[in-house]
Amino acid sequence: MSNGSRACTDPFSEIAGQIIDKLDEIGTVVDYDELERWADKEGIGKYTLRMVLCELVEQGAAVAPEGFCEDGGGLEPPKPKKIGVRKADPKDVERVRAYLAEYWSVGLLRLFDDMARSGVKNVNEALKEVIRLGYAELSRIGVVNATQPRAPNKKIRNIDP
């Protein structure tokens, strides 16, 4: 059989697309057992489901609880309770990141106000994603600070004399 007669689509990409479609259909947060039952009906094995979900989490297309994708070394890794579709629009995330590269330390209220004025639809989710990606940190007192390695366009000023 020649390579030309094989299907050009990657089966994992197809499964990933099916999973994303199902997550969108059910809602933004899905019970993992429900997703596993659906996958079983679709002929997707539980290990394949988990592997593809981990890939989606690594790509940022889905969210799962901390430790879901870690290799536990056991026969069957623990099941998460919920799996969700990432809600932050990548354009909004980039706007927040760019804002923090310019204004490296800003209060939450000011950030939310400025971002809403600039057209960011869901500032809260975009900020959560920026923090998750390591572009910023949130202090206890409600100040968002850009982190040095994630704001290469602007050097963050050192406050030490």
MIDOSE-1310 file (N, C-alpha, C; in nm, 2 decimals, decimal comma, always signed):
residues 161
msng	+0,09/-0,12/+0,00/+0,00/+0,00/+0,00/+0,09/+0,12/+0,00; +0,06/+0,22/-0,09/+0,15/+0,34/-0,10/+0,10/+0,44/+0,00; +0,19/+0,54/+0,03/+0,15/+0,65/+0,12/+0,04/+0,73/+0,06; +0,03/+0,74/-0,07/-0,07/+0,82/-0,13/-0,21/+0,78/-0,11
srac	-0,23/+0,65/-0,07/-0,37/+0,60/-0,05/-0,41/+0,62/+0,09; -0,32/+0,66/+0,18/-0,36/+0,68/+0,32/-0,44/+0,81/+0,33; -0,52/+0,81/+0,43/-0,59/+0,94/+0,46/-0,49/+1,04/+0,51; -0,51/+1,16/+0,47/-0,42/+1,27/+0,50/-0,45/+1,33/+0,64
tdpf	-0,56/+1,29/+0,70/-0,59/+1,35/+0,83/-0,53/+1,27/+0,94; -0,48/+1,34/+1,04/-0,42/+1,28/+1,16/-0,53/+1,24/+1,25; -0,54/+1,11/+1,29/-0,65/+1,06/+1,37/-0,66/+1,13/+1,51; -0,54/+1,17/+1,56/-0,55/+1,24/+1,69/-0,61/+1,38/+1,67
seia	-0,58/+1,45/+1,56/-0,64/+1,58/+1,54/-0,79/+1,57/+1,52; -0,83/+1,46/+1,45/-0,97/+1,43/+1,44/-1,04/+1,41/+1,57; -0,98/+1,33/+1,66/-1,03/+1,30/+1,79/-1,04/+1,43/+1,87; -0,93/+1,51/+1,86/-0,92/+1,64/+1,94/-1,04/+1,73/+1,89
gqii	-1,06/+1,74/+1,76/-1,17/+1,82/+1,71/-1,31/+1,77/+1,76; -1,33/+1,63/+1,77/-1,45/+1,58/+1,82/-1,47/+1,62/+1,97; -1,36/+1,61/+2,05/-1,36/+1,64/+2,19/-1,40/+1,79/+2,21; -1,33/+1,88/+2,14/-1,36/+2,02/+2,15/-1,51/+2,05/+2,11
dkld	-1,56/+1,98/+2,00/-1,70/+2,00/+1,96/-1,79/+1,95/+2,07; -1,76/+1,84/+2,14/-1,84/+1,79/+2,24/-1,84/+1,88/+2,36; -1,72/+1,93/+2,40/-1,71/+2,03/+2,51/-1,80/+2,15/+2,48; -1,79/+2,20/+2,36/-1,87/+2,32/+2,32/-2,02/+2,29/+2,33
eigt	-2,05/+2,17/+2,29/-2,20/+2,13/+2,29/-2,25/+2,12/+2,43; -2,18/+2,06/+2,52/-2,22/+2,03/+2,65/-2,22/+2,16/+2,74; -2,12/+2,24/+2,72/-2,10/+2,36/+2,80/-1,95/+2,38/+2,83; -1,92/+2,49/+2,90/-1,78/+2,53/+2,92/-1,71/+2,43/+3,02
vvdy	-1,79/+2,38/+3,11/-1,73/+2,29/+3,21/-1,81/+2,16/+3,21; -1,73/+2,04/+3,19/-1,79/+1,91/+3,17/-1,75/+1,82/+3,28; -1,84/+1,73/+3,32/-1,80/+1,62/+3,41/-1,72/+1,52/+3,34; -1,60/+1,48/+3,39/-1,51/+1,40/+3,32/-1,57/+1,26/+3,29
dele	-1,65/+1,21/+3,39/-1,72/+1,08/+3,36/-1,81/+1,09/+3,25; -1,88/+1,20/+3,23/-1,98/+1,22/+3,12/-1,90/+1,22/+2,99; -1,78/+1,28/+2,99/-1,70/+1,29/+2,87/-1,64/+1,15/+2,84; -1,61/+1,07/+2,94/-1,56/+0,94/+2,92/-1,67/+0,85/+2,86
rwad	-1,79/+0,86/+2,91/-1,90/+0,78/+2,86/-1,93/+0,81/+2,71; -1,92/+0,94/+2,68/-1,94/+0,99/+2,54/-1,83/+0,93/+2,45; -1,71/+0,93/+2,50/-1,59/+0,88/+2,42/-1,61/+0,73/+2,40; -1,65/+0,66/+2,50/-1,67/+0,52/+2,49/-1,78/+0,49/+2,38
kegi	-1,89/+0,57/+2,37/-1,99/+0,55/+2,27/-1,93/+0,58/+2,13; -1,84/+0,67/+2,12/-1,78/+0,71/+1,99/-1,66/+0,62/+1,95; -1,63/+0,52/+2,04/-1,52/+0,43/+2,01/-1,39/+0,48/+2,04; -1,38/+0,58/+2,13/-1,25/+0,64/+2,17/-1,22/+0,58/+2,30
gkyt	-1,11/+0,52/+2,31/-1,06/+0,45/+2,44/-1,03/+0,56/+2,54; -1,04/+0,51/+2,67/-1,01/+0,61/+2,78/-0,87/+0,66/+2,78; -0,77/+0,58/+2,74/-0,63/+0,62/+2,74/-0,61/+0,72/+2,63; -0,67/+0,69/+2,51/-0,67/+0,79/+2,40/-0,73/+0,92/+2,44
lrmv	-0,85/+0,91/+2,50/-0,92/+1,03/+2,55/-0,83/+1,11/+2,64; -0,77/+1,05/+2,73/-0,68/+1,12/+2,83/-0,56/+1,18/+2,76; -0,50/+1,10/+2,67/-0,38/+1,15/+2,60/-0,41/+1,28/+2,51; -0,52/+1,27/+2,44/-0,57/+1,38/+2,36/-0,60/+1,50/+2,44
lcel	-0,68/+1,48/+2,55/-0,71/+1,59/+2,65/-0,59/+1,65/+2,70; -0,49/+1,58/+2,74/-0,36/+1,63/+2,79/-0,29/+1,72/+2,68; -0,30/+1,67/+2,56/-0,24/+1,75/+2,45/-0,32/+1,88/+2,43; -0,45/+1,88/+2,44/-0,53/+2,00/+2,43/-0,50/+2,09/+2,55
veqg	-0,48/+2,04/+2,67/-0,45/+2,12/+2,78/-0,31/+2,19/+2,76; -0,21/+2,11/+2,71/-0,08/+2,17/+2,68/-0,09/+2,28/+2,58; -0,17/+2,26/+2,48/-0,19/+2,36/+2,37/-0,27/+2,48/+2,42; -0,33/+2,47/+2,53/-0,41/+2,58/+2,58/-0,56/+2,58/+2,53
aava	-0,60/+2,48/+2,46/-0,73/+2,47/+2,41/-0,84/+2,42/+2,51; -0,79/+2,36/+2,62/-0,88/+2,31/+2,72/-0,81/+2,33/+2,86; -0,89/+2,32/+2,96/-0,83/+2,33/+3,10/-0,87/+2,21/+3,18; -0,78/+2,17/+3,27/-0,81/+2,06/+3,35/-0,74/+2,09/+3,49
pegf	-0,78/+2,02/+3,59/-0,72/+2,04/+3,72/-0,57/+2,01/+3,72; -0,50/+2,08/+3,81/-0,36/+2,07/+3,83/-0,33/+1,92/+3,85; -0,23/+1,87/+3,78/-0,18/+1,73/+3,79/-0,25/+1,63/+3,70; -0,35/+1,67/+3,63/-0,42/+1,58/+3,54/-0,33/+1,52/+3,44
cedg	-0,24/+1,59/+3,38/-0,16/+1,54/+3,27/-0,02/+1,49/+3,32; +0,00/+1,49/+3,45/+0,13/+1,44/+3,50/+0,13/+1,29/+3,49; +0,25/+1,23/+3,47/+0,26/+1,08/+3,46/+0,27/+1,03/+3,60; +0,17/+0,97/+3,65/+0,16/+0,91/+3,79/+0,24/+0,78/+3,80
ggle	+0,27/+0,71/+3,69/+0,34/+0,59/+3,70/+0,25/+0,47/+3,74; +0,12/+0,49/+3,77/+0,04/+0,39/+3,81/-0,03/+0,33/+3,69; -0,11/+0,22/+3,71/-0,18/+0,16/+3,60/-0,29/+0,25/+3,54; -0,36/+0,32/+3,63/-0,46/+0,41/+3,58/-0,45/+0,54/+3,66
ppkp	-0,43/+0,65/+3,59/-0,42/+0,78/+3,65/-0,55/+0,82/+3,71; -0,55/+0,91/+3,81/-0,68/+0,95/+3,87/-0,76/+1,03/+3,77; -0,89/+1,03/+3,78/-0,98/+1,10/+3,69/-1,00/+1,24/+3,75; -1,00/+1,34/+3,66/-1,04/+1,48/+3,71/-1,19/+1,48/+3,73
kkig	-1,24/+1,57/+3,81/-1,38/+1,59/+3,82/-1,44/+1,67/+3,71; -1,37/+1,77/+3,66/-1,42/+1,85/+3,56/-1,32/+1,88/+3,45; -1,36/+1,90/+3,33/-1,28/+1,94/+3,21/-1,35/+2,06/+3,15; -1,28/+2,16/+3,11/-1,34/+2,28/+3,06/-1,28/+2,33/+2,93
vrka	-1,35/+2,40/+2,86/-1,30/+2,47/+2,74/-1,25/+2,61/+2,78; -1,13/+2,64/+2,74/-1,07/+2,77/+2,77/-1,16/+2,88/+2,72; -1,20/+2,98/+2,81/-1,29/+3,08/+2,78/-1,23/+3,21/+2,73; -1,10/+3,23/+2,75/-1,03/+3,35/+2,71/-1,01/+3,36/+2,56
dpkd	-1,05/+3,46/+2,50/-1,02/+3,49/+2,36/-0,87/+3,52/+2,35; -0,80/+3,45/+2,26/-0,65/+3,48/+2,24/-0,62/+3,62/+2,21; -0,71/+3,69/+2,14/-0,69/+3,83/+2,11/-0,69/+3,92/+2,23; -0,79/+3,88/+2,32/-0,80/+3,95/+2,45/-0,68/+3,93/+2,54
verv	-0,63/+3,80/+2,54/-0,51/+3,77/+2,62/-0,39/+3,85/+2,57; -0,38/+3,86/+2,44/-0,27/+3,94/+2,38/-0,28/+4,09/+2,41; -0,40/+4,14/+2,41/-0,42/+4,28/+2,45/-0,38/+4,31/+2,60; -0,42/+4,22/+2,69/-0,38/+4,23/+2,83/-0,23/+4,22/+2,84
rayl	-0,17/+4,12/+2,77/-0,03/+4,11/+2,78/+0,05/+4,23/+2,73; +0,00/+4,29/+2,62/+0,06/+4,41/+2,56/+0,05/+4,52/+2,65; -0,07/+4,53/+2,72/-0,09/+4,64/+2,81/+0,00/+4,63/+2,93; +0,02/+4,51/+2,98/+0,12/+4,49/+3,09/+0,26/+4,51/+3,05
aeyw	+0,29/+4,49/+2,93/+0,43/+4,52/+2,88/+0,45/+4,67/+2,88; +0,35/+4,75/+2,86/+0,36/+4,89/+2,87/+0,35/+4,95/+3,01; +0,24/+4,90/+3,08/+0,22/+4,94/+3,22/+0,24/+4,82/+3,31; +0,37/+4,81/+3,35/+0,41/+4,68/+3,42/+0,36/+4,66/+3,55
svgl	+0,30/+4,76/+3,62/+0,24/+4,74/+3,75/+0,11/+4,83/+3,76; +0,00/+4,76/+3,77/-0,13/+4,84/+3,76/-0,23/+4,77/+3,86; -0,31/+4,85/+3,92/-0,42/+4,80/+4,00/-0,53/+4,73/+3,92; -0,60/+4,64/+3,98/-0,70/+4,56/+3,92/-0,81/+4,65/+3,86
lrlf	-0,86/+4,75/+3,94/-0,97/+4,83/+3,89/-0,93/+4,91/+3,76; -0,81/+4,96/+3,77/-0,76/+5,04/+3,65/-0,74/+4,95/+3,53; -0,68/+4,83/+3,55/-0,67/+4,73/+3,44/-0,80/+4,70/+3,38; -0,90/+4,66/+3,47/-1,03/+4,62/+3,41/-1,09/+4,74/+3,34
ddma	-1,08/+4,86/+3,39/-1,14/+4,97/+3,32/-1,08/+5,00/+3,19; -0,94/+5,00/+3,19/-0,87/+5,03/+3,06/-0,90/+4,92/+2,96; -0,90/+4,79/+3,00/-0,92/+4,68/+2,91/-1,06/+4,68/+2,85; -1,16/+4,71/+2,94/-1,30/+4,72/+2,89/-1,31/+4,83/+2,79
rsgv	-1,25/+4,94/+2,81/-1,25/+5,05/+2,71/-1,18/+5,02/+2,58; -1,08/+4,93/+2,59/-1,01/+4,89/+2,47/-1,08/+4,78/+2,39; -1,19/+4,73/+2,44/-1,27/+4,63/+2,37/-1,25/+4,49/+2,41; -1,18/+4,46/+2,52/-1,16/+4,33/+2,57/-1,29/+4,28/+2,63
knvn	-1,34/+4,17/+2,58/-1,48/+4,12/+2,61/-1,48/+4,06/+2,75; -1,39/+3,98/+2,79/-1,39/+3,91/+2,92/-1,26/+3,93/+2,98; -1,24/+4,05/+3,05/-1,12/+4,09/+3,11/-1,07/+3,98/+3,21; -1,16/+3,94/+3,29/-1,13/+3,84/+3,40/-1,07/+3,72/+3,34
ealk	-1,13/+3,66/+3,24/-1,07/+3,53/+3,19/-0,94/+3,56/+3,12; -0,93/+3,67/+3,05/-0,80/+3,71/+2,98/-0,69/+3,72/+3,08; -0,72/+3,79/+3,19/-0,62/+3,81/+3,30/-0,58/+3,68/+3,36; -0,68/+3,59/+3,39/-0,64/+3,46/+3,44/-0,55/+3,39/+3,35
evir	-0,57/+3,39/+3,22/-0,49/+3,33/+3,12/-0,35/+3,39/+3,12; -0,34/+3,52/+3,12/-0,21/+3,59/+3,12/-0,13/+3,54/+3,25; -0,20/+3,54/+3,36/-0,13/+3,49/+3,49/-0,09/+3,34/+3,47; -0,18/+3,26/+3,42/-0,15/+3,12/+3,41/-0,03/+3,10/+3,31
lgya	-0,02/+3,18/+3,21/+0,09/+3,16/+3,12/+0,22/+3,22/+3,17; +0,22/+3,29/+3,28/+0,34/+3,34/+3,35/+0,38/+3,48/+3,30; +0,29/+3,55/+3,23/+0,32/+3,69/+3,19/+0,30/+3,79/+3,30; +0,23/+3,75/+3,41/+0,20/+3,85/+3,52/+0,17/+3,77/+3,64
elsr	+0,18/+3,85/+3,75/+0,14/+3,80/+3,88/+0,04/+3,89/+3,95; -0,04/+3,84/+4,04/-0,14/+3,92/+4,11/-0,10/+3,92/+4,25; -0,08/+4,04/+4,31/-0,04/+4,06/+4,45/-0,16/+4,05/+4,54; -0,14/+4,03/+4,67/-0,25/+4,02/+4,76/-0,33/+4,14/+4,77
igvv	-0,27/+4,26/+4,74/-0,34/+4,38/+4,75/-0,41/+4,43/+4,62; -0,41/+4,34/+4,52/-0,49/+4,37/+4,40/-0,41/+4,45/+4,30; -0,28/+4,42/+4,29/-0,19/+4,49/+4,19/-0,14/+4,38/+4,10; -0,16/+4,40/+3,97/-0,11/+4,31/+3,87/+0,03/+4,36/+3,82
natq	+0,13/+4,27/+3,83/+0,27/+4,30/+3,80/+0,31/+4,21/+3,68; +0,36/+4,27/+3,58/+0,42/+4,20/+3,47/+0,55/+4,13/+3,52; +0,58/+4,01/+3,47/+0,70/+3,94/+3,51/+0,81/+3,97/+3,41; +0,93/+3,97/+3,45/+1,05/+4,01/+3,37/+1,06/+3,92/+3,25
prap	+1,06/+3,79/+3,26/+1,08/+3,71/+3,14/+0,97/+3,72/+3,03; +0,85/+3,76/+3,07/+0,74/+3,76/+2,98/+0,71/+3,90/+2,92; +0,79/+4,00/+2,95/+0,77/+4,13/+2,90/+0,89/+4,18/+2,83; +0,93/+4,11/+2,72/+1,06/+4,14/+2,66/+1,06/+4,27/+2,58
nkki	+0,95/+4,33/+2,54/+0,95/+4,45/+2,47/+0,99/+4,57/+2,55; +0,95/+4,57/+2,68/+0,98/+4,67/+2,77/+1,06/+4,61/+2,89; +1,17/+4,67/+2,93/+1,24/+4,63/+3,04/+1,17/+4,68/+3,17; +1,14/+4,59/+3,26/+1,08/+4,63/+3,38/+1,18/+4,69/+3,47
rnid	+1,14/+4,81/+3,52/+1,24/+4,89/+3,60/+1,26/+4,82/+3,73; +1,39/+4,83/+3,78/+1,43/+4,77/+3,91/+1,41/+4,89/+4,01; +1,34/+4,86/+4,12/+1,30/+4,96/+4,22/+1,42/+4,98/+4,31; +1,51/+4,88/+4,33/+1,62/+4,89/+4,42/+1,71/+5,00/+4,38
p	+1,77/+5,07/+4,47/+1,86/+5,18/+4,44/+1,99/+5,13/+4,38
